[in-house]
C-alpha cells in the first residue's frame, strides 16, 4: 500500500521544503498548509511521466491548442497529440514506448532515454547516475567521470 504524503507547511508550499511538492504530489486536505500554491494541485500526477512532473510549471502553462498539437513519433508510424505523450505512449503500429521530453523539447523513445529523478533532466540510455558524487556520467560500464566510482553495470556485461 502506497503511503500518502502530507505536509506541515505554515507557508504556501512554494518550494521543496514542502514534503508534497518534493515528492511530486499535490497537497491534500490532511495537509496543514494555508493559501497553498503547490503546482501539483489539480494535476493527475499518477498518469504523468517523471519528465512531465519535473516540468510541472511548463506543463501548467500549456494551452489547449498546444496540448492538442500533433507530434510525429520517431518510428514514423503515427502522429500523436502532446497531451497523449505526457506519460508513456505505446505506438499503435510498432508498440514502441514514447514520451515527450520537456528537457529536450522533443518526443523520445523510452528505451533510448531516461529521466534522472535526482538531476531532473533527461539522459541518454548510456548514462547513469553516480550516487557517490551525485552526478550523471556517460558509459554504463565505465567508471564515473567525476569520482571514478564503478558503474552499477560494470562486470555484468
GICOR-V972684 format. One record per residue. PSI is psi in whole degrees, 0 to 359 (999 if undefined). OMEGA is omega as a letter, one per 40 degrees, with the letter a starting at -180 (NA if undefined). D_LAST is the distance of its C-alpha to the last C-alpha in Angstrom with 1 decimal. Layout:
psi	omega	d_last
PSI	OMEGA	D_LAST
PSI	OMEGA	D_LAST
This chain:
psi	omega	d_last
132	a	34.9
135	i	34.1
138	a	36.3
131	i	38.5
136	i	38.5
157	i	41.9
162	i	43.2
31	a	46.3
140	i	46.8
345	a	50.3
215	a	49.6
15	i	48.4
43	a	44.6
352	a	44.1
181	a	41.1
8	i	38.1
339	i	40.3
121	a	41.0
323	i	38.5
308	a	38.7
316	i	38.0
326	i	35.2
15	i	33.5
45	a	34.2
150	i	36.9
156	i	40.6
154	a	43.2
180	i	45.2
339	i	48.7
345	i	47.6
158	a	46.8
4	a	49.4
155	i	49.1
141	a	52.2
46	a	52.3
134	i	48.5
29	i	46.8
122	a	43.2
346	i	41.7
349	i	39.8
134	i	43.2
6	a	44.1
135	i	40.5
84	a	38.6
340	a	35.4
339	a	33.9
26	a	33.6
141	i	32.2
151	a	28.7
327	i	27.8
320	i	28.4
321	i	31.9
319	i	32.6
344	i	31.8
35	a	34.1
323	i	36.8
318	i	39.7
315	i	38.8
314	a	38.5
340	i	41.9
352	a	43.6
139	i	42.6
168	i	45.6
321	i	45.9
317	i	46.0
321	i	42.7
332	a	41.1
355	i	42.3
135	a	41.1
136	i	39.1
134	i	35.7
133	i	34.1
148	i	30.6
335	i	28.1
341	a	27.8
4	a	31.6
325	a	32.5
169	i	34.8
144	a	36.2
144	i	36.0
144	i	38.0
318	a	36.5
334	i	37.6
351	a	35.3
6	i	32.3
344	i	32.7
181	i	30.3
135	i	27.6
128	i	29.4
123	i	28.4
133	a	29.7
342	a	32.4
312	a	31.5
353	i	27.7
8	i	26.8
146	a	24.3
137	i	24.5
159	i	26.1
160	i	27.7
125	i	30.1
111	i	28.7
335	i	31.7
318	a	29.6
358	a	29.3
47	i	32.4
165	i	30.7
131	a	29.2
147	i	25.4
125	a	22.9
327	a	21.2
351	a	17.8
350	a	17.8
167	i	19.3
162	a	19.9
117	i	22.7
120	a	22.2
337	i	24.7
308	a	25.3
342	a	25.8
46	i	27.4
152	i	26.1
146	a	23.9
156	i	20.6
150	a	18.3
340	a	15.1
359	i	13.2
157	i	15.3
156	i	15.1
123	i	18.0
116	i	18.4
342	i	20.6
311	a	21.7
1	i	23.5
39	i	23.7
155	i	22.6
146	a	19.9
156	a	18.0
145	i	16.0
95	a	12.4
340	i	9.8
1	a	7.9
155	i	11.5
161	a	14.1
134	i	16.9
327	a	19.6
317	a	22.3
352	i	21.8
2	i	18.8
149	a	17.2
142	i	13.5
147	i	11.5
337	a	10.8
348	a	7.2
130	i	7.1
352	a	5.7
346	a	3.8
999	NA	0.0
